[in-house]
Amino acid sequence: MKALTLALLLSLPVLKLQPAQPPRQPVNQLAERAKGGRWYFAATGNAIYCYGPVMTVPAPNGDLHKVATACRDGSAVVPLYESPDPVKVVPKEQKQGNAPYKPRIRM
């Protein structure tokens, strides 16, 4: 009889008491990357703040477009505005002479 009682007691599940864990809060991936973002001008004409790098991706027609990634509004990819006529830097012409132009420093 003792053996039957002992076998019955050992076959019962044992409840383990664990301390209650605080409820988990959902983590937004963009909230983790909140440092180091930059403002960009989107193709829609809006300013947008993005944390990820700027990438060049192919368009369906074969052109290449620049996009910003991981933006604050939750968008993964935002097409950027590209100026149709980029600004070109033209170097100044030097005066005729033997020595190259050197700016004077006054003290």
Residue pairs with C-beta under 8 A, 6 or more apart in sequence:
29 70
30 51
30 70
30 71
30 72
30 74
33 51
33 52
33 70
34 51
36 51
37 49
37 50
37 51
37 72
38 49
38 50
39 47
39 48
39 49
40 47
40 48
40 49
40 50
40 54
40 68
40 78
40 80
41 47
41 48
41 80
41 81
42 48
42 68
42 78
42 79
42 80
42 81
43 78
43 79
43 80
43 81
43 82
44 79
45 81
48 68
48 71
48 72
48 73
48 75
48 78
49 71
49 72
50 68
50 69
50 70
50 71
50 72
50 78
51 69
51 70
51 71
51 72
52 68
52 69
52 70
52 71
53 69
54 66
54 67
54 68
54 69
54 80
55 66
55 67
55 69
55 77
56 64
56 65
56 66
56 67
57 64
57 65
57 67
57 77
58 64
58 65
59 65
65 79
65 80
65 82
66 79
66 80
66 82
67 77
67 78
67 79
67 80
68 77
68 78
68 80
69 76
69 77
69 78
70 76
71 78
94 100
94 101
95 101
